[in-house]
Amino acid sequence: MNQSNKIFDGLGRVMNEAAGVADGVRREAETVVKSQVQRLVADMDLVKREDFDALRELVQIQGEEIDALRQQIASLKGGAKAK
């Protein structure tokens, strides 16, 4: 009985060590994949979200200004025809 306990203890230690190694491999793989993705994104020269949002806001404001100017032009043209 004592011999089988030693076998099971040894088997348990081996399995714990294997689980630790597997976890280390998983973490290393995650690190490699993350660095590759970051390098790929950096190479793609993507726009930052803050820059995109700022530009979108500027375009929206300019669109509203253009609409207001068009209305002014239309009212001026309408006033010129009335003369």
C-alpha positions as CSV (number, residue, x, y, z in Angstrom):
1,M,0.0,0.0,0.0
2,N,2.8,2.4,0.8
3,Q,4.4,1.7,-2.6
4,S,1.2,2.7,-4.4
5,N,0.9,6.0,-2.4
6,K,4.4,6.9,-3.5
7,I,3.4,6.2,-7.1
8,F,0.3,8.4,-6.8
9,D,2.3,11.1,-5.0
10,G,4.9,11.1,-7.8
11,L,2.2,11.1,-10.4
12,G,0.5,14.0,-8.7
13,R,3.7,16.0,-8.6
14,V,4.4,15.3,-12.3
15,M,0.8,16.5,-13.2
16,N,1.2,19.7,-11.1
17,E,4.5,20.5,-12.7
18,A,3.0,19.8,-16.2
19,A,0.1,22.1,-15.4
20,G,2.6,24.8,-14.3
21,V,4.6,24.4,-17.5
22,A,1.4,24.5,-19.6
23,D,0.4,27.7,-17.9
24,G,3.8,29.2,-18.5
25,V,3.6,28.2,-22.2
26,R,0.1,29.7,-22.4
27,R,1.3,33.0,-20.9
28,E,4.3,33.1,-23.2
29,A,2.1,32.4,-26.3
30,E,-0.2,35.2,-25.2
31,T,2.7,37.6,-24.9
32,V,4.0,36.7,-28.3
33,V,0.6,37.0,-30.0
34,K,0.0,40.3,-28.3
35,S,3.3,41.8,-29.4
36,Q,2.7,40.6,-32.9
37,V,-0.7,42.2,-33.1
38,Q,0.6,45.4,-31.6
39,R,3.3,45.5,-34.2
40,L,0.8,44.8,-37.0
41,V,-1.5,47.6,-35.8
42,A,1.4,50.0,-35.6
43,D,2.5,49.1,-39.2
44,M,-1.1,49.7,-40.4
45,D,-0.8,53.4,-39.4
46,L,-4.4,53.4,-38.0
47,V,-6.0,56.6,-36.7
48,K,-6.4,56.9,-33.0
49,R,-10.0,57.0,-31.7
50,E,-9.6,60.4,-30.1
51,D,-8.3,61.9,-33.4
52,F,-11.2,60.3,-35.3
53,D,-13.8,61.6,-32.8
54,A,-12.3,65.1,-33.0
55,L,-12.3,65.2,-36.8
56,R,-15.9,63.8,-36.9
57,E,-17.0,66.7,-34.5
58,L,-15.3,69.3,-36.7
59,V,-17.0,67.9,-39.9
60,Q,-20.4,67.9,-38.2
61,I,-19.9,71.6,-37.1
62,Q,-18.8,72.6,-40.6
63,G,-21.8,70.8,-42.1
64,E,-24.1,72.7,-39.9
65,E,-22.3,76.0,-40.9
66,I,-22.6,75.1,-44.5
67,D,-26.3,74.4,-44.2
68,A,-26.8,77.8,-42.4
69,L,-24.9,79.6,-45.2
70,R,-27.0,77.9,-47.9
71,Q,-30.1,79.1,-46.2
72,Q,-28.7,82.6,-46.1
73,I,-27.8,82.5,-49.7
74,A,-31.3,81.2,-50.6
75,S,-32.9,83.9,-48.6
76,L,-30.7,86.6,-50.3
77,K,-31.5,85.2,-53.7
78,G,-35.2,85.2,-52.8
79,G,-34.9,88.8,-51.7
80,A,-33.1,89.9,-54.8
81,K,-35.9,88.4,-57.0
82,A,-38.5,90.3,-55.1
83,K,-36.9,93.7,-56.1
